[in-house]
Amino acid sequence: MTDTAAPAWPRAVLFDLDGTLIDSLPDIHAALNETLASLGEPPFTPEAVARMVGGGVEVLIRRAFEALDKEIDPASAGKIAERYLAIYSARSTELTTLNAGASLTVRELQARGVRLGVVTNKPEAETHAVLSHFGLDGLMDVVVGGDAGPRKKPEPDLLILACTRLGMEPGEALFVGDSENDVEAALAAAMPVVAVRGGYSRVPVDAMGAGHVIDRLDQIGEAIDALMPAR
């Protein structure tokens, strides 16, 4: 990725956040366990929480209570989600780290003239806070959080909204994610998608149906080269 001219494709690369750009599981795990402890519930292991991540905060809460074999109504889930967010927001970058190659990849893509964005089910304020902490927020041309209004991933709406804000068609962009929600959303939006190993998926990465699979974010260049003939 050394050419400084803006490429014909992709015009933009959009990233998922949790499990893709960042390893946020330690802070999510700690915040969820603190929330559950305040309700008199037992803690979960990091491995268990990893299987709950990906659908947004209320889905995280519902999955936690399912794992506790307890029913929870939508109103209660919403209130507990608010409690969790208050705890998580105060510590969202305490243990969170950038995934390997994230900063270099983002900066190389920007240098090539590729527009950049983040599309995540995490609320937008928390997303900006994390990106800002790692010096990436100012590099993003668009940030779409799970509270933007449209349906969350695995529905395609958030990705389509990001492309609308960028003034391009979904097929002109590439999405990079780590979970089945990411791949399903991109495919539904008719957007090429690359899956990164090592995230928080509940489905084996090679079984998701992504156009290309990589081990690290700094392999994006080879993924683009592999997908280019189909463009």
N, C-alpha and C positions, 0 to 999 in steps of 0.2 A: 504494500500500500504506500507507494512512494510518489505516485503521480499527483501533482498539485492541481490539475484541472478537475473541475467538477465532473464526476462520472455520469454517464447516461443512465446507469442503474447500479445500485439503488440511489434515488435522489435523497432518501432519508433512511436512517436506521433507528428504529424504535426499540427500546429495551424494557423488559419487565424489571422490577426492582428487587424484591425479596427472593433470594436464591439465584439471581442472575447477576446483577451488578454488585449486590452486597450479600454477605452472610449475616443476616439479622436474627437468625434463630436464637442465639444466646439471650438477646434482649427480649424477644417475643416470649421465649420460654420463662424468663424470670418474671416478666410482667403478668403473664397468664397465671403462673403459680401464686404470685402475690395477690392477684384478684381472687383466685379460688380460696386462698387462705382466709381472706377477709369474709368469705361466705361460709367458712367452716368446712371446706372441701379439701381433699388430699391433693398433693402435687403430682405432676406428670414428669416423666423423663424427657430429655430433649428429643429423643427418637420418636416418642409418641406425639409430641407437639409438632414435629416436622410433618407428620402425616395429616395434621389439622390445618396447616397453613395453605393459603392460596385462594380462598373464596371471599376474602374480606373479613372484617372484624366480627360481624354477627355470625358468619359461618364458622369462624374459629370458636366462638362461644358455644354454638349449637353442637359442634363436633366434640368439644370438651365434655359437655353434659351427656352426649350420647355415649362417650367412652366411660363416663361415670354411671351409665345405665340409669339416668334420670331424665324425666321429661321436663321440657321448659317451653313456655309459651312465648310467642313473638315479642310481647311487651316486656316480659322479664329479660329476654335475651337482649333487647335493645338497651335496657337500663344497665345490665351487666357489661355490655359492650362499651357504654359510656364510661363506666368505672375503669374498665381495662384501658381505654384510650388515655384517660387522665394519668394512669400509672405509667403506661408505655411512653407517652409523650415526654415525660420528665426524664426518661432514661434511654431514649431511642438510639443513642450512639455510644452508650457506655461500654458495651461489649461488642458491638457491631463492627465488622471490618469489610473493606472492599474485597471482592473476589479477585483472584489472580488475573492480571492483565486488564482489569477494568479501566483504570485511569489512562494507561497508555493507549488502549484501543479507542476510547472516546476521543482522545486528543488527536490521534492519527486520522480518524475519520473526519473530524472537523477540519484538519489541515488539508484534506482532500476536497473540501467543499461539500461534504455530505451533511445534510441537516440532521439534527439529533433530537431525540425525545424519549420520555419515559411514560409508559402506560401501565398502570398498576391498580390493583384492587385496594391498595392501602389508601387512606384518606389523603387528600392533596396537601394539607398543611404539614402533616408528618413526613410526607414524601419530600417536600421542599426542604424541611429541616435536615433530613438525612443527607440529601444531595449537597446542601450548603456546607454541612460539616466536612464533607470530603472534597470540597472545592469543585463540584461538578454542576451545581445548579445553574451557574452563569453560562455554561456551555450548552445548555438545553434550549432548543427552539420551541419546544412544547412539552408540557407536563400535564398529564391527564390522570387524576386520581379516581378512586372508586366512588367518591361522593360527587362526581361531576354532573350526575343526573341520569345518563343512560344506564342500561343494564350492565352489570359487571361481567368480566370474563368468567366463564367460557363463551359468553355471547360476544359478538363482534363489535358491539356498539362503541365501546371506548376507543378501539383502534380506528374505527371509521371517523369518530369525532376528532382524533388526533390528526388524521390525514386531511380532514376538512379544514382544520385550523392552519395546516401547513399549505393548503391550496393545491393538493395533489390527490391522485387516485390511489387506493390501497395497493394496487399492483406496482406502483412506482416506489414503494417503500419495502423494507425488510424488517421483520419483527424477530427479536431474539428473546427467548424465554427458557424456563427450566421445567415447566410443568405441563400436564395435559390440558389445563385450562388455557395456557398460553397458545399451545398448538391448535386446539379446537377453535379458539377465538380468531386466530390468524387465518386458518383455513376457511372459516365461515365468512371472513371479510375478503376472501380471495387475495390474501397477502402472503407472499413467500415467508417461510418461517424457519429459523435455525434453533435447535434445542441444545442447551448446554448441560453436560453431565454434572452431577454433584449437588443439584438443588433439592427442592422439597416436594418432588413429584410422588404421587401415589401409584404411578404407572411407570414401568421400565421405559427409560428414555428412547431406546431403539424401537419401542412398540407404539410410539405416539403418532407417527406419520409425518414428522417434520421433514422438510426438504433436505436438510443436512444436520448432522450431529457433530458437536465439537466438545473437546475436553476442557478448553480454556477460552476465555474471551479474546485473547490475542491470536486466536485461530480464525477470527472472523474473515480475514482476507482470503483464506483458502476456501471458506464456505461461499463467499461471494463469487470467487472464480468457478466453483463447482456448479453454482446455480445460474451463472450468467448465460450459458448456452440456451437455457429455456426462456430467457427474457425476450 
